[in-house]
């Protein structure tokens, strides 16, 4: 189900409150927030046509300057708080999926039913289980 901009904002606020333990969270850019000096890059994806457990995200150079990447998969009950070291591993993999129109962007697919992100040729993937519903 595709969510409205207002619904997405509400879900993002819920997750930011969860990961911060309700500590002060300040915006520092369009998709970034600061929690105790740590920068979180936030992305939200509604369910796509392949089903309720499949979500697509992209990684752009702006993402790489954060401390964490936050992928919210449809609602505040399914999200992954991922250290940027893992995101950089995905981004810099020579076989990473590259966006067709923007060569500086990498495309990934997250499956919430298996807690895996697939990001490169040959089905390369990483287990995200330890990052599911993480906190700072």
N, C-alpha and C positions, 0 to 999 in steps of 0.2 A: 504494500500500500504506500503510495507516494504521500509524503507529509507536506503541509504548507510551511512557508517560511517561519511563521509563528510557532508551529508545532516543533519544527527543528530547533528553534532557539530554546524552547522550553526543555527539550530533551538534552541539549548541550549543557544548559544550566544545571540540570539534575546531575549529569555525569560529572561536571566540574566540581559540584558540591560533594559528590561521593569520593572522588579521587583526592580532594583536598582535606577531607574530614571537616568540611564546612569552614575552613580557614579562608581568609581573604584571598580572592582571586581577581586579579585586575587584567583587563584587556591590554594588549600591547601590539596592536596590529589587527588586521582584518580577521585572521584565523588563529591568532596566537594569544595565549594568556600566561600570566606570571603567577606562580604559587610559590611563596617563600624563595623568590629569586630563581626558580626553575622555570624555563620556558616550555610551554606545552603547545604543540601545533595540533589543532583540532580539525577533524574531518568527519562529516556525517554522510551516510549513504542509506537511502531508502531501499527497500527490497526491490530487486530487479526481476526481470521477466523469467529468469531461470528458477526462481523459487525463493522461499523465505530464508534459506540458509546461505545464500550466495550474494556477496557484496563486492563491488569493484571500487578501488581507490587508486589514486595516483600519488607518486612521490615526485616533487619538483625541487629545484635547488633551494627554494625558500624553506622547505621542510628541514633541510640538513643543518640549519643554524639553531634549531631548537634542541632542548634536552630530551624531550619525549615526543613521540607521535601518538595521538589519540584517535583511534578509529572507532566510531560509534556505528554499530550495525543495526539500523532500523529503530532502536529505542534505547533508553537508559539501562535496560536490563542486559544488553549484550554489547560490550565494548572491550577494546584491547588498549592498554597503556604500555607502549613499547619504547624501550630506551633507544636513543638515536643511533647507538652503535650498531644495532641490528638493522635499522633502516638504511644506514650507510652501506652495510654489507650487501643488502638487496640492491640498492641504487648503483653501486660500483661493480656489480657482477657483470662480466663481459657478455653473458648470455641473457641478461635481464630483458624483459619485454619493454620495448620502446614505443611510446605513443606515435601513431602514424603521422600526426600533424606537428608535433612538438618534440624534436629529438632530445631535448633536455629533460623530458618527463618520462618516468618509468611507470608502467601499469601493473597492478597486482590484483589478485582475486582472493578474497577471504571467504572461507567456509566456516560458519559458526557451528555446524554439526560435527566437524572434525577438529576445529580450532587450529586450522592451518592456513597459511598464506602461500599461494603459488605465485612465483614471480619471474621465472626464467624458462628458457627452452628445456625440453626434456622433463617438464613437470617439476623442476626444482621447487622445493617448498621448505618452510620452516614451521615447526610446531609452536603455536602461540599460547598453549595451555597455561603456562606460568604467567602470562600477561593478561589473562582474562579477568576483567573487573578489578584491575590493579588499583593501588592507591599510592600517593606520594608519601 
